[in-house]
Amino acid sequence: MAKKKATAKKKRSPRKKAAPKKKASKMTATEQILKIIKRSRKGVDVPNLKTKTGFEDKKVRNIIFRASKEGKIKKSGRGIYVGA
């Protein structure tokens, strides 16, 4: 006679679900502002950018400063910015 071994069933931990696939990454703040500036033919001022993006004054001004240094935008008048 063959003896059968008693096998204890182990509880399996629930499987980890695969991480959801990332959608297209959101645009950065700089990309949002540059897109608005490039869309406008006459140019955009800071208060207009603030209302369209919802960003704070300091953030908008810093982005404009950096973008103008990099040559991505330029001034067309006092406080008016257009795409380069």
C-alpha positions in Angstrom: 0.0 0.0 0.0 1.2 3.4 -0.9 1.0 6.0 1.7 -0.3 9.4 0.7 1.2 12.4 2.2 -1.1 15.0 3.5 -0.5 18.2 1.6 -1.5 21.4 3.3 -2.9 23.9 0.9 -1.2 27.2 1.1 -3.2 30.3 0.8 -2.1 32.4 -2.1 -1.8 36.1 -1.6 -3.9 38.0 -4.1 -2.1 38.8 -7.3 -1.0 42.3 -7.7 -2.7 44.1 -10.5 -0.6 45.5 -13.3 0.0 49.2 -13.0 -2.4 51.1 -15.2 -0.8 52.3 -18.4 0.1 56.0 -18.3 -1.9 58.2 -20.6 -0.2 61.0 -22.5 1.6 63.0 -19.9 0.1 66.3 -19.0 1.6 69.4 -20.4 4.1 71.3 -18.2 3.3 74.8 -17.1 5.9 76.2 -19.6 4.4 74.2 -22.4 0.9 75.5 -21.6 2.0 79.2 -21.6 4.0 78.8 -24.8 1.1 77.2 -26.5 -1.2 80.1 -25.5 1.4 82.7 -26.7 2.0 81.0 -30.0 -1.7 80.7 -30.7 -2.3 84.4 -30.3 -1.4 86.6 -33.3 -1.4 89.9 -31.6 0.4 88.6 -28.5 -0.6 88.1 -24.9 0.0 89.9 -21.7 0.6 88.5 -18.2 -2.9 89.2 -16.8 -4.4 87.4 -19.8 -2.1 84.4 -19.3 -3.0 84.3 -15.6 -6.7 84.0 -16.4 -6.3 81.4 -19.1 -3.9 79.1 -17.1 -5.0 79.8 -13.5 -1.3 80.2 -12.5 0.0 82.7 -10.0 1.5 86.0 -11.1 5.1 85.0 -10.0 4.9 81.6 -11.8 3.8 83.2 -15.1 6.4 85.9 -15.0 9.2 83.4 -14.2 8.1 81.2 -17.2 8.0 84.2 -19.5 11.4 85.3 -18.3 13.0 81.9 -18.9 11.3 81.5 -22.3 12.5 84.9 -23.5 16.0 84.1 -22.4 15.9 80.8 -24.4 14.6 82.7 -27.4 11.2 80.9 -27.5 9.2 84.1 -27.2 9.9 87.8 -27.7 8.3 91.1 -26.7 6.2 92.9 -29.2 5.4 95.8 -26.9 5.3 96.7 -23.3 4.1 93.6 -21.5 3.0 91.9 -24.8 4.6 88.6 -25.7 4.6 86.8 -29.0 6.1 83.5 -30.2 9.6 83.8 -31.7 
